[in-house]
Amino acid sequence: MKTAISIPDLIFEAAEELSHRLGISRSELYAKAISIYIKEHSNDGVTETLNKVYTEETSVVDPVIQNLQFSSVPKDQW
């Protein structure tokens, strides 16, 4: 898909230099950069969602369940 965007001159010039150095087109450079940015921010809502859950619910483990968990782990000698 073709699109038109506006970016600061310094970023454009740096991108031009990088695309030439890497031997890829400007379009490929921008597509890769945007893909990386999207991937880095794909889980941004996870922390927000967990924070909402734990404002309404407790994060304390029931003592009975906690004891069952501890008893199910074999004891190792150190």
C-alpha positions as CSV (number, residue, x, y, z in Angstrom):
1,M,0.0,0.0,0.0
2,K,1.2,3.5,-0.8
3,T,1.0,6.2,1.8
4,A,2.3,9.7,2.4
5,I,3.8,10.7,5.8
6,S,5.6,13.7,7.2
7,I,8.8,13.2,9.2
8,P,11.5,15.6,10.4
9,D,14.3,16.2,7.9
10,L,17.0,14.8,10.2
11,I,15.1,11.5,10.6
12,F,14.5,11.3,6.8
13,E,18.2,11.9,6.1
14,A,19.3,9.3,8.7
15,A,16.8,6.8,7.2
16,E,18.1,7.4,3.7
17,E,21.7,6.9,4.9
18,L,20.8,3.7,6.7
19,S,18.8,2.2,3.8
20,H,21.8,2.9,1.5
21,R,24.2,1.3,4.0
22,L,22.0,-1.8,4.5
23,G,21.3,-2.0,0.7
24,I,17.5,-2.0,1.1
25,S,14.8,0.3,-0.2
26,R,13.4,3.1,1.9
27,S,10.0,1.4,1.8
28,E,11.6,-1.8,3.2
29,L,13.4,0.1,5.9
30,Y,10.2,1.9,7.0
31,A,8.2,-1.3,6.9
32,K,10.8,-3.1,9.1
33,A,11.0,-0.2,11.5
34,I,7.2,0.0,11.9
35,S,7.0,-3.8,12.3
36,I,9.5,-3.7,15.2
37,Y,7.7,-0.8,16.8
38,I,4.4,-2.6,16.6
39,K,5.9,-5.8,18.1
40,E,7.5,-3.9,21.0
41,H,4.1,-2.3,21.9
42,S,1.9,-5.3,21.2
43,N,1.6,-6.1,25.0
44,D,1.2,-2.6,26.3
45,G,-2.3,-3.3,27.5
46,V,-1.3,-6.4,29.5
47,T,0.0,-4.4,32.5
48,E,-3.0,-2.1,32.4
49,T,-5.4,-5.0,32.4
50,L,-3.6,-6.8,35.2
51,N,-3.6,-3.6,37.3
52,K,-7.4,-3.3,36.8
53,V,-7.9,-7.0,37.8
54,Y,-5.8,-6.6,41.0
55,T,-7.6,-3.4,42.1
56,E,-10.8,-5.5,42.2
57,E,-9.4,-8.9,43.2
58,T,-6.8,-9.9,45.8
59,S,-3.6,-11.4,44.8
60,V,-3.3,-13.4,48.1
61,V,-3.1,-17.1,47.8
62,D,-5.5,-19.1,49.9
63,P,-3.5,-20.6,52.8
64,V,-4.9,-24.1,52.1
65,I,-3.9,-23.9,48.4
66,Q,-0.5,-22.5,49.4
67,N,0.1,-25.4,51.8
68,L,-0.9,-27.9,49.1
69,Q,1.6,-26.2,46.7
70,F,4.4,-26.4,49.2
71,S,3.7,-30.0,50.0
72,S,3.6,-31.0,46.3
73,V,7.2,-29.9,45.8
74,P,9.9,-32.5,46.7
75,K,12.3,-31.5,49.4
76,D,15.9,-31.2,48.1
77,Q,19.0,-31.4,50.2
78,W,21.3,-28.4,49.7
